[in-house]
Amino acid sequence: METDTKHVARELLSNLHDVPDQSSFGIQAKRRTQEFVDKLLATLFPHFSSESNHSENDIFARLVMLEQDLRRLLAPFLAEKTQDVDGVAAGFIGVLPDIQCALWLDAEAINMGDPASESVDEVILAYPGFTAIAIYRFAHELYRVRVPILPRLFTEYAHQLTGIDIHPGAQIGRSFAIDHGSGIVIGESTIIGNNVKLYQGVTLGALSVDKNMAKSKRHPTVEDNVVIYAQAVILGGETVVGHDSMIGGNVWLTHSVPAFSVVYQKSETIVQQQDDRSGVINFVI
């Protein structure tokens, strides 16, 4: 029995030969990434922070710690790359004011578009759509400078928290609003303009999952001022939703539509009295 167990252990270890530094991956990397994202949100927005002090010196101290943490996160992922860890970390910290400004616009767009919201503060503190957008914007900066794997750890953390799956490679403009949000999927090569609003269950996906298309434009383009309602599915890299359009709920769209379009699925709903036995339907669950 002992010999058999040793043989299994040897086989398991040999199967890890392609992982460059096993201690830097897996659960440990995911945990550190999540802690970093939480600290980042708390630094940019007091709503996420347990600290009561937000003076310039406090924020400076947090940024110094964040940069150190990011260097440690980046090191294993850039070990075989040409990027300079210090340079990538410093560059990321340097764009945080721009990201913060973009996120304020996102929060304002969500607040203005939702009658149930009473303030921007409520959106930042309580809306999963804002959390998902914030973490996406952090991840996109790292994706943009070609950091491998780590941006996906960011957005998968957002996915875990919110049920919203945004690939870090997607290009999303200003004043982006997500209402409710659960089940939204936004693919890697999606391009979204400014002032776009998505409801729950929207998929911006690919027509094909062929691996040979990995580097191609597989996902749709959504131009400015578009609203896409719940459960709509828009697929294909050549599919363009023209600006100022409205896509209705449950629409399945695989071709482009011009600006100012209204796209909807026409369905029939039948209402009858329970004592009307004509055309009886048996519901079985």
C-alpha positions, 0 to 999 in steps of 0.5 A: 500500500505504501509503495502504491501511494508513493507511486501515485505521489510521484505521478502527481508531481510529474504532472506539474512539470509545466508549472514554472513556480508552483508555490506562486500559483493556485489558492495562494495567488487567488487569495492574495489577488482578492486581498489586493483588490479589496485594498484597492477598492478601499483606497479609491472609495471610502465606502469599501474601507474600514478605516475612518481616516482618509487624509493625503498621508493616509492615502499615500501610505496605502498606495505605497503598500499597494505598489509593494503588494502588486510587485509581489503579485506580478513577480511570478507571472512576469518571471519569464516575460520581458516586462519590468515588474517595478515599471508595470506596478508603478504604471498601474498606480499612476493611472489610478486617478484616471480609473477613479474618475471613470468609476465615478462616471459609471456610478453616476450613470447607474444612479441616474438610470435606476429609479430605485437608487437614492444616491451615488453612494448607494450605488458604490456601496451596494450595487454589484454592477458597480463592483464588477465594473470597478474590478474590470477596470483594474484588470483591464489596465494589467491586460492592456500591458500584457500581464498574463493570468493575473487580470483574469484572477481579478475579473474572476473574483468579481464574477464570484462576488457578483455573478457578472463575467467581464473579460479583462480584454473587453474595451468599455467606454465611459459611463457604463451602467449595469442594472441588477447584473447577474448572469451578464457575460462580456467576451474578450474582444467586445467593444462597448462605447460610452453611455451603454446600459446592460440589464441582467442576463445579457450575453455579448459573445462569440458565434464560434469557440474554435481555438483557431479564432483566439486572436480574432475579433469574436465578440460584438461591438456596441456603439454609444448610447445603447440599452440592452434589456434582460437576457438578450444574446448578441453574438459575433465579431462582425455584429455591430449594434448602432448607436442610440439603439435599444435591444429588447429582452430575450432577443437573439442577434447575430447580425448588425443593426443600424443606429437608432434601431429598436430590436425586439422579439414578438411573442404571444401571451395567452390569458384564460380563466382556470375553469376554461378547459379548452386546450388544457395544459399539464404543467409537470415539474 
